Amino acid sequence: MNEIARQLNKEMERGNGYLIEMLSEIGKNLFFPKGILSQSAEAKLKAHRINGTIGIAKEEGGIMHLPSIMESVDGLLPENSLTYAPSFGIPGLRKAWKEAMYEKNPSLSGKEVSLPVVTCGITHAISVMADVWIDPGDVVILPDMMWGNYNLILSVRKGATLSKFSLFTEEGGFNLDAFQAKVTEEAARRDKIIVLLNFPLNPTGYTVTRTEAARIVDILEDVAKGGTNVVAVTDDAYFGLFYEEEVLKESIFSLLTGRHERLVAVKMDGATKEDYVWGLRVGFLTYGISACDNQAAIYDALEKKTAGAVRGSISNASHLSQSIVLKAMQTPGYQESKEAKGEILKARANKVGEVSMDPRYADAWSVYPFNSGYFMCIRLTNTDAETLRIHLLDTYGVGLISLGETDLRVAFSCIDIQDIRELFDTIYKGVQDLAG
Ligand SMILES: Cc1ncc(COP(=O)(O)O)c(C=O)c1O
């Protein structure tokens, strides 16, 4: 093991020995290299005369650049857009995102979390999280309706076992009994479980209520108290798009943080969807552990290990993208414009709710509960989902996603409100065509 990794592990062990047990083998070995990066950082501070350390090109004291490139980068200097960002992410953005996290999550008040480490979108955050915390053969608990890419990232690439519980009760709430049973069953078999919570959920657009969230956290705390280490990971990709009153309007990460020393909360979120900049690929990974003597040093070690995983995969996320997001966050009206876009999506969600549940479609499908996010799903009563998807595409030019044999996912995030009635009428027509 590298000496720096050994030091980081020792630092972590000093405050909370369980965390070392929870790290994957890769996680234990991860560190942030001192070599070129730290020598460059030192030179940046002290080499006023000549700095020959960095792997970029300079001329006349500035960053070498092509005018044809900079023409498209309006409002940012080459040093804030073309140069490499640190593997941790640019400091201003990390700080701003953390401050915003406290504003968005009132239950974090009085709790200390790490500085977010910047990733290349949330997909990469999941992959980095898996490097740091998941060994092949580890179990990740997920609902039976989930974002399909978890399979590639966690199962195919990492070799984890996905263990699924049934998401909804008959009455249409989060299936706490099934969740508890699954968590308890897996905890009885191993020393560590990983639980992935995604609210608002892809594909069903469901977010737990405040009561359900409190119960989920209690269940995980009980398991931790019983001696199983719990890595509780939240995927908050669609954070902020909450459409109903009783829904938990903050990340369950803020309730999980600080609950037990055998429970580490890992938050994955990003500007990609929250700020409507999908292709800019700006995501974040943040840690919440229970308070202990050495908490700041533990966070520092976790950030270094995480940035080491970034360094060893993509080196660093786009500087241009990070600067654009930071500048937007500092622009007056940023919050208001986000809220205005959220209102547009909320109006669509309300309309989709009203139309999709119209009794005239009742023989063709039922609607899965949804109260947030981009998506909703219908469960077809007697029609094969993939056959219907292809029929709708070929006959009516309507594109939806089929999931399994019975479910169709509708991304109302990209459907104008005036097209919603026509969409469901067309789906219904498709069902009738196939039945007839
Ligand atoms: C639940 C969930 N997590 C993560 C992502 C990926 O986010 P990003 O574009 O930031 O990688 C998606 C995108 O489809 C998603 O649905």
The ligand as an SDF file (V2000), in Angstrom:
LIG
                    3D

 16 16  0  0  0  0  0  0  0  0999 V2000
  -31.3780    8.5640  -11.3390 C   0  0  0  0  0  0  0  0  0  0  0  0
  -30.3340    9.1500  -12.2050 C   0  0  0  0  0  0  0  0  0  0  0  0
  -29.1060    9.3260  -11.7150 N   0  0  0  0  0  0  0  0  0  0  0  0
  -28.1260    9.8470  -12.4610 C   0  0  0  0  0  0  0  0  0  0  0  0
  -28.3510   10.1980  -13.7680 C   0  0  0  0  0  0  0  0  0  0  0  0
  -27.2100   10.7200  -14.5850 C   0  0  0  0  0  0  0  0  0  0  0  0
  -26.9350   12.0420  -14.3360 O   0  0  0  0  0  0  0  0  0  0  0  0
  -25.7300   12.7690  -15.0630 P   0  0  0  0  0  0  0  0  0  0  0  0
  -26.2390   13.2530  -16.3670 O   0  0  0  0  0  0  0  0  0  0  0  0
  -25.3760   13.8730  -14.1350 O   0  0  0  0  0  0  0  0  0  0  0  0
  -24.6300   11.7880  -15.2230 O   0  0  0  0  0  0  0  0  0  0  0  0
  -29.6010   10.0270  -14.3350 C   0  0  0  0  0  0  0  0  0  0  0  0
  -29.8090   10.4210  -15.7370 C   0  0  0  0  0  0  0  0  0  0  0  0
  -30.5220    9.9720  -16.5080 O   0  0  0  0  0  0  0  0  0  0  0  0
  -30.6200    9.4840  -13.5340 C   0  0  0  0  0  0  0  0  0  0  0  0
  -31.8370    9.2810  -14.0210 O   0  0  0  0  0  0  0  0  0  0  0  0
  1  2  1  0
  2  3  1  0
  2 15  2  0
  3  4  2  0
  4  5  1  0
  5  6  1  0
  5 12  2  0
  6  7  1  0
  7  8  1  0
  8  9  2  0
  8 10  1  0
  8 11  1  0
 12 13  1  0
 12 15  1  0
 13 14  2  0
 15 16  1  0
M  END
$$$$
